[in-house]
Amino acid sequence: MSLLSDSPPWASEEHGMFAEMVRRFFAEEMAPNIDAWVEAGVVGRDFWHKAGAAGILGGAVAEEHGGAGGDIGFDAIALYEQARLGDVNWGMGIQSIVIHYIAAYGTEAQKARWLPGLVSGETIGALAMTEPSTGSDLKAIRTSAAREGNLYRLNGSKIFITNGGSADLVITVARTDPEAGTRGISLIVVEPGEAEGFSRGKPLKKLGMKGNDTAELFYEDVKVPLTNLLGEEEGQGFYQLMKQLPWERLLIAIQALGAMDFALAETVRYVRERRAFGQRIMDFQNTRFKLAECKTRTEVLRAFVTQSIGRLIDGTLDAATASMAKLYGSEAQGKVVDECLQLFGGYGYMAEYPISRAYADARVQRIYGGTNEIMKELIARSLDV
């Protein structure tokens, strides 16, 4: 299976060729390294560089900034193929989100300055929204960015930041006007290598995603130039976040679909080979019925995801629909991976089996990008008009 199995209208011959290239690259360069990344708690920079050189990070970036000049469907394909291989460690999802923030809101000088490195993999990006006391409530952001001459002085902290341990560029959500509510929020680009007072906590130990360097970030009188304000006007941060969240939430649904395809393939292979009571596990009616349910959930999500990608490309994907995709996708992923692990029996509980890791990795999908409880509230609001 693939993201393009149903030949969605937005998929061109170039998308198909890209999918084949990404699949081969991941099979050769990603699959042999997953266990090592989990053990190390981080994806090596050599892989980032190889992925950049292969063109995986720049499919939707303009050619003048080092990309291929395509649409966001290319990012969707790469994210799906990563998940279909069983990996959640490489932080390409956040890299894509950072790239699209800069491409959408950056000045021409900012695009020229930051996009080429993000596309080549020389620069690793992170998005610092969540704070210890705010969770999904972006309106309650406390990190401040006070103007002093031609500089901003940042103070505050962020938590659960994907790629946070190795990021070279951190889009930081901060308050530039403490009295202006959501209109006082701006996005400030911090480059840790040049930012005195910026520090990172120890890598966070997590239930899943063990190969991703998730970290807490601290800002203590961090000075950055005013030119690192993303865009040309302060107070646009909340608007920018809201406009980009549909991609972040659809991205989670895309990853859910890939993970479900992975879990199903692993499980079908196992139940065909494993025998009990004189027959294959696959030959028990319960096994077949459970797999039928899992397959149905997966295909429903595939149709929803591919339709939503098309709407994102043509500019008609609304926030409520993206929230539905995230809600349904992450819930379906949890159900499917759980059912698949059950069919492995005791072996499914062993860490050496990929289905065990897939089970742990799936849990966070219902939390980040806005909890599923928040998704339900957003969806419900769209009904009350």
ZALOBA-757323 format. One line per 8 residues: for each residue y, z, x of C-alpha. Coordinates in nm, 3 decimals, padded with zeros to 5 digits, always signed. Layout:
// residues N
Y:Z:X; ...
//
This chain:
// residues 385
+00.000:+00.000:+00.000; +00.363:-00.036:+00.096; +00.712:-00.001:-00.044; +00.706:-00.375:-00.111; +00.365:-00.388:-00.283; +00.517:-00.480:-00.620; +00.754:-00.740:-00.469; +01.075:-00.575:-00.593
+01.362:-00.820:-00.662; +01.573:-00.689:-00.374; +01.300:-00.752:-00.114; +01.347:-01.069:+00.093; +01.129:-01.234:+00.353; +01.333:-01.048:+00.616; +01.245:-00.716:+00.453; +00.876:-00.808:+00.469
+00.896:-00.905:+00.835; +01.084:-00.585:+00.912; +00.818:-00.377:+00.734; +00.541:-00.536:+00.942; +00.732:-00.474:+01.264; +00.803:-00.110:+01.177; +00.440:-00.049:+01.079; +00.316:-00.185:+01.412
+00.575:+00.009:+01.609; +00.491:+00.337:+01.438; +00.118:+00.282:+01.483; +00.166:+00.228:+01.855; +00.449:+00.469:+01.937; +00.455:+00.734:+01.664; +00.096:+00.801:+01.559; -00.030:+00.902:+01.908
+00.260:+01.148:+01.951; +00.268:+01.342:+01.623; +00.049:+01.628:+01.744; +00.251:+01.659:+02.066; +00.577:+01.673:+01.871; +00.440:+01.945:+01.645; +00.331:+02.143:+01.949; +00.665:+02.098:+02.128
+00.880:+02.153:+01.818; +01.092:+01.847:+01.894; +01.069:+01.467:+01.911; +01.135:+01.340:+02.263; +01.442:+01.130:+02.332; +01.226:+00.855:+02.473; +01.098:+00.785:+02.123; +01.453:+00.771:+01.986
+01.542:+00.517:+02.254; +01.234:+00.305:+02.182; +01.303:+00.309:+01.809; +01.663:+00.208:+01.871; +01.557:-00.074:+02.101; +01.313:-00.197:+01.835; +01.598:-00.220:+01.581; +01.459:+00.043:+01.346
+01.778:+00.251:+01.329; +02.026:-00.030:+01.271; +01.888:-00.245:+00.991; +02.176:-00.161:+00.757; +02.453:-00.145:+01.020; +02.700:-00.428:+01.074; +02.628:-00.660:+01.365; +02.959:-00.581:+01.535
+02.839:-00.222:+01.569; +02.498:-00.305:+01.709; +02.300:-00.335:+01.387; +02.127:-00.618:+01.205; +02.381:-00.647:+00.924; +02.128:-00.593:+00.643; +02.127:-00.371:+00.336; +02.003:-00.018:+00.288
+01.663:-00.153:+00.190; +01.583:-00.176:+00.562; +01.641:+00.198:+00.604; +01.427:+00.263:+00.297; +01.139:+00.063:+00.448; +01.151:+00.251:+00.778; +01.160:+00.589:+00.604; +00.868:+00.497:+00.381
+00.658:+00.371:+00.672; +00.722:+00.690:+00.867; +00.602:+00.904:+00.576; +00.308:+00.673:+00.504; +00.190:+00.738:+00.860; +00.198:+01.112:+00.793; +00.505:+01.205:+00.999; +00.805:+01.413:+00.894
+00.907:+01.526:+01.241; +01.127:+01.241:+01.357; +01.473:+01.296:+01.205; +01.541:+00.937:+01.112; +01.635:+01.038:+00.758; +01.930:+01.247:+00.875; +02.018:+00.979:+01.130; +02.040:+00.728:+00.847
+02.255:+00.962:+00.639; +02.494:+01.019:+00.932; +02.514:+00.645:+00.998; +02.604:+00.572:+00.637; +02.873:+00.840:+00.628; +03.041:+00.687:+00.931; +02.994:+00.330:+00.808; +03.136:+00.418:+00.464
+03.427:+00.644:+00.559; +03.498:+00.607:+00.929; +03.802:+00.427:+01.061; +03.741:+00.109:+01.256; +03.791:+00.306:+01.577; +03.538:+00.568:+01.467; +03.280:+00.307:+01.373; +03.321:+00.134:+01.709
+03.299:+00.468:+01.888; +02.997:+00.626:+01.717; +02.780:+00.368:+01.542; +02.644:+00.182:+01.848; +02.500:+00.500:+01.999; +02.346:+00.608:+01.669; +02.187:+00.264:+01.628; +02.050:+00.256:+01.983
+01.905:+00.606:+01.960; +02.120:+00.724:+02.252; +02.308:+00.946:+02.008; +02.119:+01.180:+01.775; +02.307:+01.274:+01.460; +02.305:+01.576:+01.229; +02.481:+01.673:+00.908; +02.591:+02.037:+00.890
+02.644:+02.136:+00.528; +02.434:+02.443:+00.446; +02.564:+02.787:+00.537; +02.379:+03.120:+00.536; +02.555:+03.238:+00.220; +02.604:+02.914:+00.027; +02.273:+02.726:-00.003; +02.321:+02.432:-00.238
+02.672:+02.545:-00.344; +02.895:+02.314:-00.142; +03.205:+02.444:-00.321; +03.151:+02.780:-00.148; +03.176:+02.643:+00.208; +03.343:+02.895:+00.440; +03.348:+02.716:+00.775; +03.714:+02.652:+00.850
+03.900:+02.384:+01.043; +04.256:+02.494:+01.108; +04.509:+02.248:+01.250; +04.679:+02.339:+01.575; +04.897:+02.060:+01.708; +04.673:+01.761:+01.770; +04.352:+01.966:+01.734; +04.131:+02.135:+01.478
+03.998:+02.482:+01.553; +03.659:+02.532:+01.382; +03.504:+02.867:+01.297; +03.190:+02.940:+01.101; +02.817:+02.879:+01.104; +02.558:+02.646:+00.956; +02.187:+02.694:+00.896; +01.873:+02.483:+00.840
+02.027:+02.186:+01.022; +01.778:+01.905:+01.076; +01.810:+01.758:+01.429; +02.036:+02.056:+01.497; +01.872:+02.148:+01.825; +01.927:+01.812:+01.992; +02.214:+01.648:+01.801; +02.486:+01.479:+02.006
+02.705:+01.426:+01.699; +02.735:+01.670:+01.408; +02.923:+01.581:+01.091; +03.045:+01.926:+00.992; +03.158:+02.020:+00.643; +03.461:+02.244:+00.682; +03.759:+02.376:+00.490; +04.089:+02.228:+00.609
+04.285:+02.390:+00.324; +04.154:+02.729:+00.205; +04.374:+02.720:-00.106; +04.279:+02.378:-00.239; +03.926:+02.433:-00.370; +03.707:+02.127:-00.338; +04.013:+01.925:-00.237; +04.041:+02.139:+00.072
+03.706:+02.028:+00.216; +03.690:+01.772:+00.497; +03.424:+01.625:+00.724; +03.485:+01.687:+01.094; +03.276:+01.516:+01.361; +03.181:+01.759:+01.638; +03.036:+01.631:+01.964; +02.856:+01.933:+02.114
+02.870:+01.806:+02.470; +03.249:+01.815:+02.458; +03.298:+02.119:+02.235; +03.357:+02.454:+02.401; +03.259:+02.736:+02.166; +02.986:+02.539:+01.993; +02.638:+02.691:+02.025; +02.293:+02.662:+01.874
+02.051:+02.933:+01.774; +01.686:+02.932:+01.869; +01.477:+02.662:+01.698; +01.387:+02.787:+01.351; +01.018:+02.847:+01.285; +00.920:+02.677:+00.961; +00.629:+02.642:+00.721; +00.625:+02.266:+00.777
+00.817:+01.997:+00.966; +00.719:+02.184:+01.279; +00.800:+01.893:+01.511; +01.163:+01.871:+01.401; +01.421:+02.076:+01.589; +01.583:+02.252:+01.295; +01.850:+02.498:+01.409; +02.137:+02.725:+01.319
+02.477:+02.616:+01.452; +02.773:+02.837:+01.545; +03.140:+02.743:+01.573; +03.362:+02.991:+01.758; +03.713:+02.853:+01.803; +03.566:+02.506:+01.863; +03.848:+02.264:+01.936; +03.812:+01.900:+01.837
+04.083:+01.632:+01.821; +04.236:+01.538:+01.488; +04.093:+01.192:+01.541; +03.749:+01.344:+01.472; +03.837:+01.388:+01.104; +03.603:+01.143:+00.931; +03.834:+00.893:+00.767; +04.210:+00.896:+00.761
+04.294:+01.172:+00.513; +04.208:+01.542:+00.489; +04.056:+01.683:+00.173; +03.822:+01.392:+00.107; +03.506:+01.569:+00.221; +03.375:+01.681:-00.118; +03.426:+01.331:-00.260; +03.253:+01.179:+00.042
+02.958:+01.417:+00.006; +02.918:+01.343:-00.364; +02.927:+00.968:-00.306; +02.658:+00.984:-00.037; +02.427:+01.239:-00.200; +02.255:+00.973:-00.416; +02.122:+00.809:-00.098; +02.011:+01.144:+00.043
+01.825:+01.225:-00.277; +01.670:+00.880:-00.313; +01.567:+00.908:+00.052; +01.365:+01.220:-00.037; +01.187:+01.028:-00.314; +01.109:+00.745:-00.071; +00.959:+00.993:+00.174; +00.761:+01.149:-00.113
+00.612:+00.810:-00.199; +00.508:+00.747:+00.161; +00.354:+01.092:+00.186; +00.159:+01.039:-00.137; +00.024:+00.706:-00.013; -00.078:+00.879:+00.310; -00.250:+01.167:+00.132; -00.437:+00.934:-00.101
-00.558:+00.710:+00.180; -00.677:+01.009:+00.384; -00.854:+01.160:+00.084; -01.025:+00.844:-00.035; -01.158:+00.789:+00.315; -01.286:+01.148:+00.332; -01.458:+01.158:-00.009; -01.631:+00.828:+00.062
-01.786:+00.971:+00.378; -01.845:+01.336:+00.284; -02.165:+01.416:+00.094; -02.269:+01.715:-00.115; -02.570:+01.776:-00.339; -02.720:+01.445:-00.232; -02.428:+01.219:-00.313; -02.082:+01.122:-00.193
-01.794:+01.345:-00.302; -01.644:+01.023:-00.438; -01.931:+00.988:-00.685; -01.849:+01.310:-00.873; -01.659:+01.245:-01.193; -01.410:+01.522:-01.115; -01.322:+01.355:-00.786; -01.269:+01.017:-00.948
-01.061:+01.161:-01.231; -00.842:+01.364:-00.995; -00.783:+01.062:-00.775; -00.703:+00.852:-01.082; -00.433:+01.102:-01.178; -00.293:+01.103:-00.824; -00.287:+00.725:-00.809; -00.106:+00.705:-01.143
+00.164:+00.949:-01.033; +00.205:+00.752:-00.711; +00.247:+00.417:-00.886; +00.495:+00.560:-01.136; +00.703:+00.687:-00.845; +00.672:+00.353:-00.663; +00.819:+00.171:-00.963; +01.100:+00.425:-00.999
+01.183:+00.423:-00.627; +01.188:+00.047:-00.582; +01.404:+00.005:-00.892; +01.643:+00.274:-00.764; +01.670:+00.107:-00.422; +01.773:-00.213:-00.597; +02.037:-00.024:-00.793; +02.164:+00.141:-00.476
+02.196:-00.198:-00.310; +02.394:-00.346:-00.600; +02.607:-00.033:-00.640; +02.479:+00.086:-00.980; +02.270:+00.389:-00.879; +02.433:+00.691:-01.042; +02.400:+01.052:-00.931; +02.184:+01.155:-01.227
+01.926:+00.884:-01.165; +01.910:+00.968:-00.795; +01.858:+01.331:-00.894; +01.572:+01.224:-01.124; +01.410:+01.032:-00.840; +01.435:+01.334:-00.611; +01.309:+01.572:-00.881; +01.017:+01.361:-00.996
+00.925:+01.239:-00.648; +00.915:+01.578:-00.482; +00.729:+01.740:-00.773; +00.477:+01.456:-00.784; +00.430:+01.479:-00.408; +00.350:+01.848:-00.435; +00.093:+01.789:-00.710; -00.075:+01.493:-00.538
-00.100:+01.653:-00.194; -00.234:+01.974:-00.348; -00.504:+01.786:-00.542; -00.595:+01.587:-00.232; -00.627:+01.899:-00.018; -00.857:+02.051:-00.281; -01.093:+01.755:-00.249; -01.125:+01.827:+00.123
-01.258:+02.173:+00.041; -01.246:+02.421:+00.329; -01.166:+02.145:+00.577; -00.838:+02.081:+00.397; -00.724:+02.428:+00.497; -00.780:+02.358:+00.866; -00.470:+02.266:+01.063; -00.655:+01.996:+01.255
-00.682:+01.790:+00.936; -00.366:+01.590:+00.860; -00.389:+01.677:+00.490; -00.323:+02.041:+00.582; -00.001:+01.946:+00.760; +00.097:+01.717:+00.472; +00.061:+02.010:+00.232; +00.291:+02.233:+00.437
+00.541:+01.951:+00.498; +00.565:+01.868:+00.127; +00.699:+02.205:+00.019; +01.052:+02.163:+00.152; +01.103:+01.842:-00.045; +01.173:+02.051:-00.355; +01.436:+02.254:-00.168; +01.655:+02.043:+00.060
+01.896:+01.779:-00.059; +01.978:+02.023:-00.339; +01.702:+02.234:-00.495; +01.510:+02.090:-00.786; +01.672:+02.350:-01.008; +02.008:+02.199:-00.915; +01.866:+01.851:-00.985; +01.772:+01.959:-01.337
+02.122:+02.091:-01.398; +02.279:+01.766:-01.278; +02.045:+01.560:-01.495; +02.115:+01.780:-01.797; +02.491:+01.738:-01.751; +02.449:+01.362:-01.779; +02.307:+01.415:-02.129; +02.596:+01.632:-02.245
+02.865:+01.366:-02.268
//
